[in-house]
């Protein structure tokens, strides 16, 4: 068994030149929200889920992004309800959220 069932990386890059980047969509806030939610749901930690911050994942032009490993599933999101759906469907129930895939 892997140490974590799922490892989630939120791109939180901020580009100083004003170009597209995930942090312009409050990516750090969404990452913090996901981390708190996973703890509240009791799925965080060994054998469960790890939520991490990533530097630039080089897909910022596709909106704010996160990637779930080990599958390497890439998502975009708009708000907390999208993050909630990713947590509930993918991280809890193991189902990919097709509408948020990139």
C-alpha positions as CSV (number, residue, x, y, z in Angstrom):
1,X,0.0,0.0,0.0
2,X,1.2,3.5,-0.8
3,X,1.7,5.9,2.1
4,X,-1.2,8.0,0.7
5,X,-4.1,6.8,-1.4
6,X,-4.2,10.2,-3.2
7,X,-1.7,13.0,-3.3
8,X,-3.2,16.3,-4.5
9,X,-1.1,19.2,-5.8
10,X,-2.6,22.6,-6.2
11,X,-0.7,25.0,-8.4
12,X,-0.4,28.2,-6.4
13,X,2.0,30.0,-8.7
14,X,1.9,33.8,-8.9
15,X,3.5,35.4,-12.0
16,X,4.7,39.0,-11.3
17,X,4.3,40.0,-15.0
18,X,0.5,39.9,-14.9
19,X,0.2,36.9,-17.2
20,X,-2.2,34.0,-16.5
21,X,-1.5,32.1,-13.3
22,X,-3.4,30.0,-10.8
23,X,-2.9,32.3,-7.8
24,X,-5.0,35.0,-9.5
25,X,-7.9,32.6,-8.8
26,X,-7.1,32.3,-5.1
27,X,-5.4,29.0,-5.6
28,X,-3.8,29.1,-2.1
29,X,-7.2,29.7,-0.5
30,X,-8.7,26.8,-2.4
31,X,-5.8,24.6,-1.4
32,X,-6.2,25.6,2.2
33,X,-9.9,24.9,2.0
34,X,-9.3,21.4,0.5
35,X,-6.8,20.6,3.2
36,X,-9.2,21.7,6.0
37,X,-12.1,19.7,4.3
38,X,-10.0,16.5,4.0
39,X,-9.2,16.8,7.7
40,X,-12.8,17.5,8.6
41,X,-13.9,14.5,6.6
42,X,-11.3,12.2,8.3
43,X,-9.6,11.3,5.0
44,X,-6.4,13.2,5.5
45,X,-3.1,11.4,6.5
46,X,-1.5,8.0,6.1
47,X,-3.6,5.7,3.9
48,X,-5.8,8.6,2.9
49,X,-5.3,12.0,1.2
50,X,-2.4,14.5,1.3
51,X,-3.1,18.0,0.0
52,X,0.0,19.9,-1.1
53,X,1.0,23.2,-2.6
54,X,2.9,23.1,-5.9
55,X,4.9,25.7,-7.7
56,X,4.0,26.3,-11.3
57,X,2.5,23.2,-12.9
58,X,2.8,24.9,-16.3
59,X,-1.0,24.7,-17.2
60,X,-2.0,28.1,-15.8
61,X,-3.6,29.1,-19.1
62,X,-6.3,26.4,-18.4
63,X,-7.5,28.2,-15.2
64,X,-6.6,27.2,-11.7
65,X,-5.4,23.6,-11.8
66,X,-4.8,20.7,-9.5
67,X,-3.5,17.2,-10.2
68,X,-4.4,14.0,-8.3
69,X,-1.8,11.2,-8.1
70,X,-1.3,8.3,-8.5
71,X,-3.6,8.5,-11.5
72,X,-2.3,11.9,-12.8
73,X,-5.8,13.3,-13.2
74,X,-5.8,17.0,-13.9
75,X,-8.7,19.3,-12.9
76,X,-9.7,22.9,-13.1
77,X,-12.1,24.5,-10.7
78,X,-14.0,27.8,-10.2
79,X,-15.0,27.8,-6.6
80,X,-15.4,25.9,-3.3
81,X,-18.3,23.9,-4.7
82,X,-16.1,22.5,-7.5
83,X,-13.4,21.6,-4.9
84,X,-16.0,20.0,-2.7
85,X,-17.1,17.9,-5.7
86,X,-13.6,16.8,-6.5
87,X,-13.1,15.8,-2.8
88,X,-16.4,13.9,-2.5
89,X,-16.4,12.2,-5.9
90,X,-12.7,11.5,-6.5
91,X,-11.0,11.5,-3.1
92,X,-13.8,9.8,-1.2
93,X,-15.6,7.7,-3.8
94,X,-12.9,7.1,-6.4
95,X,-14.9,8.6,-9.3
96,X,-13.4,11.0,-11.7
97,X,-15.3,14.3,-12.1
98,X,-15.5,14.5,-15.9
99,X,-16.9,18.0,-16.1
100,X,-13.8,19.5,-14.4
101,X,-11.1,17.5,-16.3
102,X,-8.5,19.3,-18.3
